[in-house]
Amino acid sequence: MNRSSALLLAFVFLSGCQALAPVSPSGTPPVEGSTKAPEKPKVYSSFSEDTIFSLLSAELAGQRNRFDIALDNYVTQAVNTQDPGISERAFRIAEYLGADQAALDSSLIWAKNAPNDLEAQRAAAVQLARAGRYDDSMAYMEKVLLGKGDTHFDFLALSAADTDQDTRNGLMKSFDRLLLRHPKNSQLIFGKALLLQQDGDTKGALALLEKNPPQDGEIAPILLRARLLQSLNRGKEALPLLEKSIRKYPDDKRLRLTYARMLVEQDRMDDAKEQFSSLVQQYPEDDELRYSLALVCLEAKAWKEAKGYLEDLIARESHVDSAHLNLGRIAEERNDPQGALIEYALVGPGNDYLPAQLRQSDILINNGRTAEAQSRLARARDEQPDYAIQLYLIEAETLSANKQDDRAWAVLDKGLKQYPDDLNLLYTRAMLAEKRNDLAQMEKDLRLIIKRDPDNAMALNALGYTLSDRTTRYDEAKTLIEHAHQLNPEDPAVLDSLGWVNYRLGNLDVAERYLRQALERFPDQEVAAHLGEVLWANGKQREAKQIWGKFLKEQPDSPTLRSTIKRLTGSETL
């Protein structure tokens, strides 16, 4: 083709409707909003021959899936011509390709040269927000607001979630300035509520939404209000709000799904099952809903129904591994270990693979088939080398849990020969060494972890606690635990250790304070035993007995509680 023919063909491309949108390799067109075909023909300016030839080359490149060439040509010509049609086309291609800088640059050219095009102003606002330029973004979004277009103030607020506090404060001021000029704008109100939620002002966000009820058809503020109520432990108030909204908007999927999930959170499994069943009937092709319904049935112990939905998912080739994992759980609940093993063996690599391997191992070892369990895990390590370390850990921990510590030790030794630098294997061996009363080996392994990773709070705390509990090296233990506490100040295990070492040092009031914090965050029988012992030593025997009694009701066979009570009172019973 000679240059004149090419230019004539390019004119045909560019003088009518916009040229073909880029098509993905799979044949799926780009998402709406990034390559949406225009509803009316674009009017283009008079272009030079070089511009027309460059655009034609871009179109031909796009048809051959060379979108990189298409994007480069279109962005270059958008800059050169400042034409709104070309810059919009450049923006659409950049959005489709995820080329953030090109999308920002072309959207700004488009918005500048099409000042009355609300879609152009909105595109610029969104791209500026993505780039963290929130003040500039708000200026463009206000143009959309004044033009009575569909704004995205909620996107601006959500995009600020991962920014620093100063950035969010600046954006909040921008929202407040706009609200002074547009006090009843529901999208601004919703955006500000999102910002308040991000800043932890749940009550303020809720009050703002309650003071400004949503307009007809606005669902997002209702959903946010329900979530805010739930986070304030006022979920019982959220349910009537959602029920009323569902009556008003019976076909809104988001409302029904939020309602169903909230029923699950409030442990109303039968009602949740009814809601999810209704949703599946309404949206039979939505396998996410079908899987959620299966899980609700599992929680409700409706094994037969759950099994049916899980088998449906497998037949539909959706959530296959998760379905097999949960069918294994059902088989276990029905005392069918062999059926469970069959299901777990069908789980392939992915998020469900290791849980399935763990359950297989536990079933086999519990049924006296230890050699088979170890053989399966060895084969799994050969077949899935990416999971080898985790499989070593599963094997060792399952053997140890079933009182086969010598076998577990051998597995860890083998794993460490293959992966000598893995800290998880070292830590697991250290914990097994403590269980075997080999404190020298435990300390050696934990010291090695700390040497390689000085801020490993788990190793610092484990060594510090063991030294405070099993030796008289209290000062050394306190230094280790305090380091762990600096790293993880809210960790209940660290708080428990900090309380215990202070108890050993005779700092009873300090010990009591830390142990109360630990028990509040993690109501555990061992922490309860520690706090009770400190209270007993601090002259608060009555409260100590109350705490022990409460946890004995929940765990009557707890050896830690029983031994503590007997040591201090002379009897295992209170």
C-alpha positions as CSV (number, residue, x, y, z in Angstrom):
1,M,0.0,0.0,0.0
2,N,1.5,3.4,-0.9
3,R,1.4,6.4,1.5
4,S,-1.5,8.2,-0.3
5,S,-3.7,5.1,-0.1
6,A,-2.9,4.6,3.6
7,L,-3.8,8.2,4.3
8,L,-7.1,7.8,2.5
9,L,-7.9,4.7,4.4
10,A,-6.9,6.4,7.7
11,F,-9.3,9.3,6.9
12,V,-12.1,6.7,6.4
13,F,-11.2,5.2,9.8
14,L,-11.1,8.6,11.6
15,S,-13.9,10.6,10.0
16,G,-16.8,8.3,11.1
17,C,-17.4,6.4,14.3
18,Q,-14.3,5.8,16.4
19,A,-12.1,3.0,15.3
20,L,-12.4,-0.5,16.7
21,A,-11.7,-0.9,20.4
22,P,-8.8,-3.1,21.3
23,V,-9.7,-6.7,21.8
24,S,-7.9,-8.8,24.4
25,P,-6.2,-12.0,23.4
26,S,-9.1,-14.0,24.7
27,G,-11.5,-12.0,22.5
28,T,-13.0,-10.3,25.5
29,P,-13.4,-6.5,25.0
30,P,-11.9,-4.2,27.7
31,V,-14.0,-3.4,30.7
32,E,-16.7,-0.8,30.5
33,G,-15.3,2.6,31.3
34,S,-12.0,1.9,29.7
35,T,-13.0,1.0,26.1
36,K,-16.7,1.7,25.9
37,A,-17.7,2.4,22.4
38,P,-19.0,6.0,21.9
39,E,-22.7,6.5,21.4
40,K,-22.2,9.2,18.7
41,P,-19.6,9.8,16.1
42,K,-16.4,11.7,17.1
43,V,-15.6,14.9,15.3
44,Y,-11.9,15.1,14.5
45,S,-9.8,18.1,13.6
46,S,-7.7,18.5,10.4
47,F,-4.6,16.5,10.9
48,S,-1.2,16.4,9.2
49,E,-0.3,13.4,7.1
50,D,2.2,12.2,9.8
51,T,-0.6,12.3,12.4
52,I,-3.1,10.4,10.2
53,F,-0.4,7.8,9.3
54,S,0.6,7.4,12.9
55,L,-3.1,6.8,13.9
56,L,-3.6,4.3,11.1
57,S,-0.5,2.4,12.3
58,A,-1.9,2.4,15.8
59,E,-5.2,1.0,14.6
60,L,-3.6,-1.8,12.6
61,A,-1.3,-2.5,15.6
62,G,-4.3,-2.8,17.8
63,Q,-6.0,-5.3,15.5
64,R,-2.8,-7.4,15.7
65,N,-2.9,-7.2,19.6
66,R,0.2,-4.9,19.6
67,F,-1.5,-2.5,22.0
68,D,1.9,-1.2,23.2
69,I,2.5,0.3,19.7
70,A,-1.1,1.5,19.5
71,L,-0.9,3.2,22.9
72,D,2.5,4.9,22.2
73,N,1.2,6.3,18.9
74,Y,-2.1,7.5,20.3
75,V,-0.5,9.2,23.4
76,T,2.1,10.9,21.1
77,Q,-0.6,12.2,18.8
78,A,-2.8,13.3,21.8
79,V,0.1,15.4,23.0
80,N,0.8,16.8,19.5
81,T,-2.7,17.5,18.4
82,Q,-4.5,18.2,21.8
83,D,-7.5,16.7,20.1
84,P,-10.2,15.4,22.5
85,G,-11.2,12.4,20.3
86,I,-7.6,11.2,20.0
87,S,-6.9,11.8,23.7
88,E,-10.0,9.9,24.7
89,R,-8.9,7.0,22.5
90,A,-5.4,7.1,24.1
91,F,-7.0,7.1,27.5
92,R,-9.2,4.1,26.7
93,I,-6.3,2.1,25.5
94,A,-4.1,3.1,28.5
95,E,-6.9,2.1,30.9
96,Y,-7.3,-1.3,29.2
97,L,-3.5,-1.9,29.4
98,G,-3.2,-0.7,33.0
99,A,-0.7,2.0,31.9
100,D,-1.3,4.4,34.8
101,Q,0.9,7.3,33.7
102,A,-0.4,7.2,30.1
103,A,-4.0,7.1,31.4
104,L,-3.4,10.1,33.6
105,D,-1.7,12.1,30.9
106,S,-4.2,11.4,28.2
107,S,-7.2,11.9,30.6
108,L,-5.9,15.4,31.5
109,I,-5.5,16.3,27.8
110,W,-9.0,15.0,27.1
111,A,-10.5,17.0,30.0
112,K,-8.6,20.1,29.1
113,N,-9.8,20.1,25.5
114,A,-13.4,18.9,26.2
115,P,-14.3,21.1,29.1
116,N,-18.0,20.4,28.8
117,D,-17.7,16.6,28.5
118,L,-18.5,15.3,32.0
119,E,-17.1,11.9,31.2
120,A,-13.7,13.5,30.4
121,Q,-13.8,15.5,33.7
122,R,-14.7,12.4,35.6
123,A,-11.9,10.3,34.0
124,A,-9.4,13.0,34.9
125,A,-10.6,13.1,38.5
126,V,-10.3,9.3,38.9
127,Q,-6.9,9.2,37.4
128,L,-5.7,12.0,39.6
129,A,-7.0,10.2,42.7
130,R,-5.2,7.1,41.6
131,A,-2.0,9.2,41.4
132,G,-2.6,10.6,44.9
133,R,-3.3,14.1,43.7
134,Y,-6.5,14.5,45.7
135,D,-6.9,18.3,45.6
136,D,-6.6,18.3,41.8
137,S,-9.0,15.4,41.6
138,M,-11.6,17.2,43.7
139,A,-11.5,20.2,41.4
140,Y,-12.3,18.1,38.4
141,M,-15.0,16.1,40.3
142,E,-16.7,19.4,41.2
143,K,-17.0,20.2,37.5
144,V,-18.9,16.9,37.2
145,L,-21.0,17.8,40.2
146,L,-21.9,21.2,38.8
147,G,-22.8,19.6,35.5
148,K,-25.2,17.2,37.4
149,G,-23.2,14.2,36.2
150,D,-22.5,11.0,38.1
151,T,-19.6,11.8,40.5
152,H,-17.2,9.3,42.1
153,F,-16.6,10.9,45.4
154,D,-16.8,7.5,47.0
155,F,-13.9,6.3,44.8
156,L,-11.8,9.3,45.9
157,A,-12.5,8.4,49.6
158,L,-11.8,4.7,49.1
159,S,-8.6,5.4,47.2
160,A,-7.2,7.4,50.2
161,A,-7.5,4.3,52.5
162,D,-3.9,3.3,52.1
163,T,-2.5,6.8,52.3
164,D,-1.0,8.6,55.2
165,Q,-3.0,10.6,57.8
166,D,-2.0,14.0,56.4
167,T,-3.2,13.1,53.0
168,R,-6.6,11.9,54.4
169,N,-6.8,15.0,56.5
170,G,-6.3,17.1,53.4
171,L,-8.9,15.2,51.5
172,M,-11.4,15.6,54.4
173,K,-10.9,19.4,54.2
174,S,-11.6,19.3,50.5
175,F,-14.8,17.3,51.2
176,D,-15.8,19.8,53.9
177,R,-15.2,22.8,51.5
178,L,-17.4,21.2,48.9
179,L,-20.1,20.3,51.4
180,L,-20.3,24.0,52.4
181,R,-21.3,24.7,48.8
182,H,-23.4,21.5,48.3
183,P,-24.6,20.5,51.7
184,K,-27.3,18.1,50.5
185,N,-25.2,16.3,47.9
186,S,-25.6,12.6,48.9
187,Q,-22.4,11.5,47.1
188,L,-20.3,14.0,49.0
189,I,-21.9,12.9,52.3
190,F,-21.3,9.2,51.5
191,G,-17.7,10.0,50.6
192,K,-17.1,11.9,53.8
193,A,-18.7,9.0,55.8
194,L,-16.1,6.6,54.2
195,L,-13.3,8.9,55.2
196,L,-14.6,9.0,58.8
197,Q,-14.7,5.2,58.8
198,Q,-11.2,5.0,57.6
199,D,-10.0,7.3,60.4
200,G,-11.7,5.1,63.0
201,D,-14.5,7.5,63.7
202,T,-17.2,4.9,63.3
203,K,-19.8,6.8,65.4
204,G,-19.2,10.0,63.4
205,A,-19.6,8.2,60.1
206,L,-22.8,6.6,61.4
207,A,-24.2,9.9,62.7
208,L,-23.5,11.6,59.4
209,L,-25.4,8.9,57.4
210,E,-28.3,8.8,59.9
211,K,-28.6,12.6,59.7
212,N,-28.7,12.5,55.9
213,P,-30.9,9.5,54.7
214,P,-30.0,8.2,51.2
215,Q,-31.9,9.3,48.1
216,D,-34.1,6.9,46.3
217,G,-32.1,4.2,44.6
218,E,-28.9,4.8,46.6
219,I,-27.9,1.5,48.1
220,A,-24.2,2.0,49.1
221,P,-25.0,4.3,52.0
222,I,-27.5,1.7,53.4
223,L,-24.8,-1.0,53.2
224,L,-22.2,1.2,54.9
225,R,-24.6,2.2,57.7
226,A,-25.4,-1.5,58.3
227,R,-21.6,-2.3,58.5
228,L,-21.0,0.6,60.9
229,L,-23.8,-0.7,63.2
230,Q,-22.3,-4.2,63.1
231,S,-18.8,-2.9,63.9
232,L,-20.3,-1.0,66.9
233,N,-21.9,-4.3,68.2
234,R,-25.3,-3.0,67.2
235,G,-25.9,-5.7,64.6
236,K,-29.4,-6.2,65.8
237,E,-30.2,-2.7,64.7
238,A,-28.7,-3.4,61.3
239,L,-30.9,-6.3,60.4
240,P,-34.2,-4.2,60.5
241,L,-32.5,-1.6,58.4
242,L,-31.6,-4.2,55.8
243,E,-35.0,-5.9,56.0
244,K,-36.7,-2.6,55.3
245,S,-34.4,-1.8,52.4
246,I,-34.9,-5.2,50.9
247,R,-38.7,-4.6,50.9
248,K,-38.1,-1.4,49.1
249,Y,-35.5,-2.8,46.7
250,P,-36.4,-6.5,46.5
251,D,-34.2,-7.2,43.5
252,D,-31.0,-5.7,44.8
253,K,-28.4,-8.5,45.2
254,R,-26.0,-6.4,47.4
255,L,-28.7,-5.8,50.0
256,R,-29.7,-9.5,50.2
257,L,-26.1,-10.7,50.3
258,T,-25.2,-8.3,53.1
259,Y,-28.3,-9.3,55.0
260,A,-27.5,-13.0,54.6
261,R,-23.8,-12.5,55.7
262,M,-24.9,-10.5,58.7
263,L,-27.2,-13.3,59.7
264,V,-24.2,-15.6,59.6
265,E,-22.2,-13.2,61.8
266,Q,-25.0,-13.2,64.3
267,D,-25.1,-17.0,64.3
268,R,-28.6,-17.2,62.9
269,M,-27.7,-20.1,60.6
270,D,-31.2,-21.2,59.7
271,D,-32.2,-17.8,58.6
272,A,-29.0,-17.3,56.7
273,K,-29.5,-20.6,54.9
274,E,-32.9,-19.5,53.9
275,Q,-31.5,-16.2,52.5
276,F,-28.7,-17.8,50.6
277,S,-31.1,-20.4,49.2
278,S,-33.2,-17.6,47.9
279,L,-30.2,-15.9,46.4
280,V,-29.0,-19.1,44.6
281,Q,-32.5,-19.6,43.2
282,Q,-32.5,-16.0,42.0
283,Y,-28.9,-16.2,40.6
284,P,-28.4,-19.9,39.6
285,E,-25.2,-19.2,37.7
286,D,-23.5,-17.5,40.6
287,D,-21.2,-20.2,42.1
288,E,-19.9,-17.8,44.8
289,L,-23.4,-17.8,46.2
290,R,-23.7,-21.5,45.9
291,Y,-20.4,-22.0,47.7
292,S,-21.5,-19.6,50.5
293,L,-24.7,-21.6,50.9
294,A,-22.7,-24.8,51.2
295,L,-20.6,-23.2,54.0
296,V,-23.7,-22.0,55.8
297,C,-25.1,-25.5,55.7
298,L,-21.9,-26.8,57.1
299,E,-22.0,-24.4,60.0
300,A,-25.6,-25.4,60.6
301,K,-24.6,-29.0,60.5
302,A,-27.0,-29.7,57.7
303,W,-24.6,-32.3,56.2
304,K,-26.8,-33.7,53.5
305,E,-27.7,-30.3,52.1
306,A,-24.1,-29.1,52.2
307,K,-22.9,-32.3,50.5
308,G,-25.4,-31.7,47.7
309,Y,-24.3,-28.1,47.0
310,L,-20.6,-29.1,47.2
311,E,-21.2,-31.9,44.7
312,D,-23.0,-29.4,42.4
313,L,-20.0,-27.2,42.5
314,I,-17.7,-30.0,41.5
315,A,-20.0,-30.9,38.6
316,R,-20.0,-27.3,37.5
317,E,-16.1,-27.3,37.8
318,S,-16.2,-24.4,40.3
319,H,-14.5,-24.2,43.7
320,V,-13.4,-27.8,43.1
321,D,-10.6,-28.1,45.6
322,S,-12.6,-26.3,48.4
323,A,-15.5,-28.5,47.7
324,H,-13.4,-31.7,48.1
325,L,-11.9,-30.3,51.3
326,N,-15.3,-29.7,52.8
327,L,-16.7,-33.0,51.6
328,G,-13.8,-34.5,53.6
329,R,-14.9,-32.5,56.6
330,I,-18.4,-33.9,56.2
331,A,-17.2,-37.4,55.9
332,E,-15.2,-37.0,59.1
333,E,-18.3,-35.6,60.9
334,R,-20.2,-38.7,59.7
335,N,-17.4,-41.0,61.1
336,D,-16.3,-42.1,57.6
337,P,-12.5,-41.7,57.7
338,Q,-12.0,-43.6,54.5
339,G,-14.4,-41.4,52.7
340,A,-12.7,-38.3,54.1
341,L,-9.3,-39.6,52.9
342,I,-10.6,-40.1,49.4
343,E,-11.9,-36.5,49.3
344,Y,-8.8,-35.0,50.8
345,A,-6.6,-36.8,48.3
346,L,-8.5,-35.1,45.5
347,V,-7.5,-31.6,46.6
348,G,-4.9,-30.1,44.3
349,P,-2.2,-27.4,44.8
350,G,-3.6,-24.1,46.0
351,N,-5.1,-22.6,49.2
352,D,-6.8,-25.9,50.2
353,Y,-3.9,-28.2,49.6
354,L,-2.1,-28.0,52.9
355,P,-5.2,-28.2,55.1
356,A,-6.1,-31.4,53.1
357,Q,-2.7,-32.8,53.7
358,L,-2.9,-32.0,57.4
359,R,-6.3,-33.8,57.8
360,Q,-5.1,-36.8,55.8
361,S,-2.1,-37.2,58.1
362,D,-4.1,-36.8,61.3
363,I,-6.7,-39.4,60.2
364,L,-4.0,-41.9,59.2
365,I,-1.9,-41.5,62.3
366,N,-5.0,-41.6,64.6
367,N,-5.9,-44.8,63.0
368,G,-2.5,-46.4,63.5
369,R,-1.4,-45.9,59.9
370,T,1.6,-43.8,60.6
371,A,3.9,-45.4,58.0
372,E,1.2,-44.7,55.3
373,A,0.9,-41.1,56.5
374,Q,4.6,-40.5,56.2
375,S,4.8,-42.3,52.9
376,R,2.0,-40.0,51.5
377,L,3.7,-36.9,52.7
378,A,7.1,-37.9,51.3
379,R,5.4,-38.5,47.9
380,A,3.6,-35.2,48.2
381,R,7.0,-33.5,48.8
382,D,8.4,-35.1,45.6
383,E,5.3,-34.1,43.6
384,Q,4.9,-30.6,45.0
385,P,8.4,-29.4,45.9
386,D,7.1,-25.8,46.5
387,Y,5.2,-27.1,49.5
388,A,8.1,-29.3,50.8
389,I,8.8,-27.2,54.0
390,Q,5.2,-26.9,55.0
391,L,4.7,-30.6,54.4
392,Y,7.7,-31.3,56.7
393,L,6.1,-29.1,59.4
394,I,2.7,-30.9,59.0
395,E,4.3,-34.3,59.4
396,A,6.3,-33.3,62.4
397,E,3.5,-31.5,64.2
398,T,1.0,-34.2,63.5
399,L,3.3,-36.9,64.8
400,S,4.1,-34.8,67.9
401,A,0.4,-34.2,68.5
402,N,-0.1,-37.9,68.5
403,K,2.7,-38.5,71.0
404,Q,5.2,-39.7,68.5
405,D,8.0,-37.2,69.4
406,D,10.9,-39.3,68.3
407,R,9.5,-39.7,64.8
408,A,8.7,-36.0,64.7
409,W,12.3,-35.2,65.7
410,A,13.6,-37.3,62.9
411,V,11.4,-35.6,60.4
412,L,12.6,-32.2,61.5
413,D,16.2,-33.2,61.3
414,K,15.6,-34.5,57.8
415,G,13.9,-31.3,56.8
416,L,16.7,-29.1,58.3
417,K,19.3,-31.1,56.4
418,Q,17.5,-30.2,53.2
419,Y,16.6,-26.7,54.2
420,P,19.1,-25.6,56.9
421,D,18.2,-22.0,56.7
422,D,14.5,-22.3,57.3
423,L,13.5,-20.6,60.5
424,N,10.1,-22.3,60.7
425,L,11.7,-25.7,60.8
426,L,14.2,-24.4,63.4
427,Y,11.4,-22.9,65.6
428,T,9.3,-26.1,65.4
429,R,12.3,-28.2,66.5
430,A,13.0,-25.8,69.3
431,M,9.4,-26.2,70.6
432,L,9.7,-30.0,70.4
433,A,13.1,-29.8,72.2
434,E,11.3,-27.9,75.1
435,K,8.6,-30.5,75.1
436,R,11.4,-33.2,75.4
437,N,13.0,-31.2,78.2
438,D,16.1,-30.6,76.0
439,L,16.4,-27.0,77.0
440,A,20.0,-26.7,75.7
441,Q,18.9,-27.7,72.2
442,M,15.8,-25.4,72.4
443,E,18.0,-22.5,73.4
444,K,20.5,-23.3,70.7
445,D,17.8,-23.3,67.9
446,L,16.1,-20.1,69.2
447,R,19.4,-18.3,69.5
448,L,20.2,-19.2,65.9
449,I,16.9,-17.8,64.8
450,I,17.4,-14.6,66.7
451,K,20.9,-14.3,65.3
452,R,19.6,-14.5,61.8
453,D,16.5,-12.4,62.5
454,P,17.1,-10.2,65.5
455,D,13.5,-8.9,65.5
456,N,11.8,-12.3,65.4
457,A,9.3,-11.6,68.2
458,M,8.0,-15.2,68.3
459,A,11.5,-16.6,69.0
460,L,12.3,-13.8,71.5
461,N,9.1,-14.4,73.4
462,A,9.5,-18.2,73.3
463,L,13.0,-18.1,74.7
464,G,12.2,-15.5,77.2
465,Y,9.2,-17.3,78.5
466,T,11.0,-20.6,78.8
467,L,13.9,-19.0,80.7
468,S,11.4,-17.4,83.1
469,D,9.4,-20.5,83.5
470,R,12.0,-23.3,83.5
471,T,15.1,-21.5,84.9
472,T,16.1,-18.7,87.2
473,R,17.6,-16.5,84.5
474,Y,14.9,-14.0,85.1
475,D,16.7,-10.8,84.1
476,E,17.9,-12.3,80.8
477,A,14.3,-13.6,80.2
478,K,12.9,-10.1,80.9
479,T,15.2,-8.4,78.4
480,L,14.1,-10.9,75.6
481,I,10.4,-10.5,76.4
482,E,10.6,-6.7,76.5
483,H,12.2,-6.7,73.1
484,A,9.3,-8.9,71.8
485,H,6.9,-6.5,73.5
486,Q,8.4,-3.5,71.7
487,L,7.9,-5.4,68.4
488,N,4.3,-6.7,69.2
489,P,2.9,-4.6,72.1
490,E,-0.7,-6.1,71.7
491,D,0.3,-9.8,71.3
492,P,-1.5,-11.6,74.2
493,A,1.3,-14.3,74.2
494,V,3.9,-11.6,74.8
495,L,1.8,-9.9,77.4
496,D,1.4,-13.3,79.2
497,S,5.1,-13.8,79.2
498,L,5.7,-10.3,80.4
499,G,3.3,-10.8,83.3
500,W,4.9,-14.2,84.1
501,V,8.5,-12.9,84.2
502,N,7.5,-10.0,86.4
503,Y,5.8,-12.5,88.7
504,R,9.0,-14.5,88.9
505,L,10.8,-11.2,89.8
506,G,8.3,-10.4,92.5
507,N,6.7,-7.5,90.7
508,L,3.2,-8.7,91.5
509,D,1.2,-5.5,90.6
510,V,3.0,-5.2,87.3
511,A,2.5,-8.9,86.6
512,E,-1.2,-8.7,87.4
513,R,-1.7,-5.7,85.0
514,Y,0.0,-7.5,82.1
515,L,-1.8,-10.8,82.7
516,R,-5.2,-9.0,82.9
517,Q,-4.5,-7.5,79.5
518,A,-3.4,-10.9,78.1
519,L,-6.6,-12.6,79.3
520,E,-8.8,-9.9,78.0
521,R,-7.3,-10.3,74.5
522,F,-7.0,-14.1,74.6
523,P,-9.3,-15.9,77.1
524,D,-7.1,-19.0,77.4
525,Q,-6.8,-21.6,80.2
526,E,-3.0,-21.2,80.5
527,V,-3.3,-17.4,80.8
528,A,-6.1,-17.9,83.3
529,A,-3.8,-20.2,85.4
530,H,-1.1,-17.6,85.4
531,L,-3.3,-14.7,86.3
532,G,-5.0,-16.8,89.1
533,E,-1.5,-17.7,90.5
534,V,-0.5,-14.0,90.6
535,L,-3.8,-13.0,92.2
536,W,-3.3,-15.8,94.8
537,A,0.2,-14.5,95.6
538,N,-1.2,-10.9,95.8
539,G,-3.8,-11.8,98.4
540,K,-6.7,-12.0,96.0
541,Q,-7.5,-15.6,96.5
542,R,-11.3,-15.2,96.0
543,E,-10.9,-13.6,92.6
544,A,-8.3,-16.2,91.6
545,K,-10.8,-19.0,92.4
546,Q,-13.5,-17.2,90.4
547,I,-11.2,-17.0,87.3
548,W,-10.1,-20.7,87.7
549,G,-13.7,-21.8,88.2
550,K,-14.9,-20.0,85.0
551,F,-12.2,-21.7,82.9
552,L,-12.6,-25.1,84.5
553,K,-16.3,-25.1,83.4
554,E,-15.1,-24.6,79.8
555,Q,-12.1,-26.9,80.0
556,P,-12.6,-29.3,82.9
557,D,-9.7,-31.5,81.9
558,S,-7.1,-28.8,81.6
559,P,-3.9,-30.1,83.1
560,T,-2.4,-26.6,83.4
561,L,-5.4,-25.4,85.5
562,R,-5.6,-28.6,87.6
563,S,-1.9,-28.6,88.4
564,T,-1.9,-24.9,89.3
565,I,-4.9,-25.2,91.6
566,K,-3.6,-28.3,93.3
567,R,-0.1,-26.8,93.8
568,L,-1.6,-23.7,95.5
569,T,-4.7,-25.1,97.3
570,G,-3.8,-28.7,97.8
571,S,-6.8,-29.9,95.9
572,E,-7.6,-30.2,92.2
573,T,-11.2,-29.0,92.9
574,L,-12.2,-25.5,94.1
